[in-house]
Amino acid sequence: MVVWTDFERTTIQDIFSKIDYAVVGQAAFSRCLIVYPWTQRYFGGFGNLYNAAAITSNPRVASHGKVIMEALEKAVKDMNNIKATYAELSALHSEKLQVDPDNFMLLGHCLTIVVASQLGKAFTPEVHAAFQKFLAVVVSSLRKQYY
């Protein structure tokens, strides 16, 4: 079980209250598909993902980015029970979609960059540490079904 400080809880909730899920989700997911092109193999049904321009303008990428952010919001709302919150999602990604679990971490890195750019100077080292801890718990929860 993860122990959250009051600062960490407040910080994570504050971050998610300040960001536009559609904008941040699309930017983070697009960045992941561009920077780590092998992640594209799971999204063959998304159409044209041949270059950065095609990825960033793809409506299915934008839609899935928002879905990712909405899934993260579930973890924010139940920070004491993230593993249970993601149990079904973990099973889906491991058993049906067969997603390489390292991709969750890569997406988390991309999300961190986008959130940092959105928050600017407010993304202090302390805020960054709290956000990284949150993402580490999310990634661990998503990887749970793989073991």
Secondary structure, 3 states (H helix, E strand, C coil): CCCCCHHHHHHHHHHHHHCCHHHHHHHHHHHHHHHCHHHHHHHHHHCCCCCHHHHHCCHHHHHHHHHHHHHHHHHHHCCCCHHHHCHHHHHHHHHHCCCCCHHHHHHHHHHHHHHHHHHHHHCCHHHHHHHHHHHHHHHHHHHHHHC
